[in-house]
């Protein structure tokens, strides 16, 4: 459980560019150029990771490292696997090894910054501050190595600063400028989408979905954010329902992806728009079963049952 003092560090971490996972192939051009051939264990681990079977992925990656101990890509995927398993010490260790093996990779520095930041959010106040500084250093290095994306990232970082200060008008402007520059980080893009969803910004969500489909066509999050955009505008309910169901079937249980309870929440909103009260209540209750602390959904159920 996060203590209050650590939570205060989180805005710093978020403002330092956030999680900038790029949708690149796991076998990088650098690895290929160095003649590194990933074995079957690595490929099977990749498949397990995509299927959210992180325990299996970790076992297979350890076997792969026995054959290729200096393969930075294996260390990176292991860091990501530990991150999703909430094993943050191990994630830091693997990410540090990836950076040490390939210090010129912007992606590796981004991930090291990400795991430092997440570890900070679970640490004591003293440790959290130190980790936050390390995260900032890694994100700055990532931007230095990838200057092409600097402007979009800068607006994103500024937007997050404004968001944490609850200056939503300024945050909106910064995020809009980031989107105009077409950032290439899918995680950055969908973090803006998450903000737009919470602010009920239908047009921004439509832009996020469109850009997301271009950056990573196989990523199902575009389905979710497009559906939410339509629900907010109360348009094309059949399409909204179809998109949400497709997302629910395809999305992994992974940080950065809207969880199943969020899908049920928006399905409830969809049915409420259609005045299908019973179906809306069922969806809201499904959301509450998965996330009992959702105050907005709980109030929606009470409101509908009273009406």
N, C-alpha and C positions, 0 to 999 in steps of 0.2 A: 504493500500500500504506500502511495506517495505521500510524504509529509509536506506540510505547507511551505516550508522553506525551500524545498527542492522545486516545487511547482513554480516558484518565482523565477527559477533559472530557465524554465522552458521557453518563455518568450525570447530569451537571448538565443537559445539554440535554433528556434524557428526562424528568427530574423537573419540568422547566418546562412540563409539560402535553403534550409530544409533538406528533405530527402530528394536527391536529384538522380535517382536511378534511371539510367538511359536504357532504352529497349534494344541494346546491341546484342548481337549473337554472342553466345558464351565463348566461342572460339574466336578470339580477337585476331586481327591482322598481325599484331605484334607477335602473338604466340605462334601463329602460323609461320611468320618470317623466321622465327628462332628455331623452327624445325620441331616444335613440341607436338607430339601426337597424343591426343587424349584417348585413353583406353575405354573398354566397354564399361568399366565401373563408373567412369565420369559421365558417359552418356546415360547410363541407367540412373545415376544420381540426379542428373538434370531432369529426367522424366519424373522421378520421385518428388523432386522439389516442386515441379509444376503441378503435381497431383496433391500437393500439401502434405506429403508423407515425409516429414522432416527427419524423423528418427532413421528411416531407411536411407534417406539421402546422406545423412551424416556418416552412417556406417560405410556406405559405398565410397564416399569421398576420402575417408581415411584409408581405404584400400588403394584408391587411386594415387594418394600421396606416397604410398610405399613405393610405387613405381616411378612417380614423377614428383619428388619432394620440392623441386624448384619451379613448379608450374604455378605461376601467379593466378591463373584463371581458376584453378582448383581451390586455392586458398580463398579467393573471392567468393566462390559459390558456397564454400564451407562457412564463411563469415555470414553470408546471407541466410544460410540454413540455421545457424545458431541464433541469428537475430530473430527469425520467425519463431524459434523455439523458446525465446526469451532467456537464452543463455548468453548474457551480454558480455561477461568476462571472456568467454571462449570466442565470441564474435569479434571482440577487440583484438584478441591475439591473432586470429586468422586474418583480419583486415590489415593489421600492422605488417604481417608477413607478406601479404600481397603488395603493399606499398613498398616494402624494402626490396622486393624482387623486381618491381617495375615502378620506380619513383616518378616516371614521366607520364603515368596514366592519370588523367583527370578523373576518370570513373573510380579508380581505386581510392584516391584521396577523398572523393565525395562520400564513398561508402564508409571509410574510416571516420570521417566527420559525423556521419549519421549514427554509427554505433557508439561513438564517444558521447554524442548527445543523448541517445537513449539510455546509456548507462548512467549519465548524469541525472536523468529523471528518476532513477531508482536509488540514488546514492545519498549519503549525508550531505548537509549543506556545504561543508568544507571541501569534500571530494567533488561535489557537483560543480562548484565554481572552477576548480582546476580542470575538470573534464570539459566544461563549457569553453574554456580558453583553448584547449586542444582542438575541440570541434571547430571553433572559429578559424584556427590556423589551417586546418585541413580544407575547409571550404574555400578559404582565400587562395590556397594553393591550387585547388581544383579550378577555380575561375582563372587564375593566372595561366594555367595550362590549356585552358579552353576559352580564350578571349572572345571568340566568335559569339558565344552565348552570354557575354558579360552584361550587356545592356538589359536584356530580358530578365536575367537573374537579379540585377540591381533593383529593377522596379518591383520584382516579386519580394525581395527582402524588405524594401521600403514599405510595401503594402502590408507585410506581416507585422512590421513595427507599428504601423498605424492601427492595424486590427487589434493588437494587444492593448493599445491605449484607448480602444473603443472609438477611434476617430474613423468611422465607417465611410464617410464621404471621401476622405483622403485615401483610404484603403481601396475604395472602388476605383478611384482614378489611377492609382498605381497598378492595380491588377489589370485594368483595361489597357494601359500602355504595355504591360508585359505581354498581353495577348496579341496586341497589334504587331509585336516584334516576332511572333510565332516561335516561342521557346521550343527547343527540341527535347527537353526533359519531360517525359510522360508523367513522372511523379509530381513535378512542379505544376504541370498543367492540371492534373486532377486534384491537387490540393486547392488550386483556385476554384475548381469546380465544387469542391466540398464547401468552401466559403460561400460561393454563389447559391448553393442549395440552401444553406442555413439562412441566407438573406432573401430567399425567394426571388432570385434574379433569373427569370426565364431566358432572356436574350443572351446573357452571359453563359448560361448553361448550354444553350444551343451552339454557341461559338466553341466552347470547350469540347463538346461532343464531336463537332466537325473537325477540329484540329487533332483531337485524339485519334480519330479514325485514320487520319493521314500519317501521324507519327507511328502508331502501332495498330495496324488494322485488326490484329487478332486479339487485342485487349478488350475484354467485354465491358469495361467501365463506360465506354461511349454509349452503350445501350442504356445503361442506368441513367446517366445524366441527360440523355435525350428524352427519355421517358419522363423524368422529373420536370424538365422544361415544358413538356406538353401538358402535364397535370397542372402545373402552376397556371398556365394559360387556359386551362380547361378546354383543350382541343384534342381531337382525334383519340378518344378514349380507348378504342379497340387497339390502336397502335401502341398506346402507352402500356396497356395490359400485356400485349405480346412482348414488348421490349423488356419489361420487368421480369416476365417469366423466363425469357431467354437468358437474361443476366443471372438470374437465380440458379439456372442449370449450369452455367459456364464458369461463374466466378469462383476463384479459389478462396479458401479461408485464410486470408493473408492481410497483414497490416497494409493500409493504403487502399484497400478495396472496401466499398460499402458493405457492411455485414448483412446477413439475411434479415435480421430484425428491421433494418432500415428499409429493405425492400417491402416488407409487410406493412410498415408504417405508410409508405407512399402508395401502396396498393389500397390501403384504407382511405387515404385522401382521394384517390381516384374514385372509389365507390361512393364516398361521401359526396363528391361532385355530382355523381349520377343519382343522388338521393336513394341509393340502395343501402339503407341503414343497416340491415342485418349483415350483409356482406362486409360492410365497413367495420362493424363491431368485431366480426370474426378475424379480420386482418389485424386490427389494432390489438386484439387479445393475443394473437399469435406473436406480434411484435413484443408485447409485454412479457410473454412467457420466455422469450429469448433475452430480453433486456428489461428486467423488472423496475429499474430505476428511471425509466424514461417518463418524466413528468408530463410532457406534452401529450404523449399517447394516452397516459392514464386519464388525463383531463378530457381528452376526446371521447374516450369510452364512457365516462360519467355523463358528459354532455349528451351523447347520443341515446343513452339509456333513459335519461330524464325526458328527452323529447319524444 
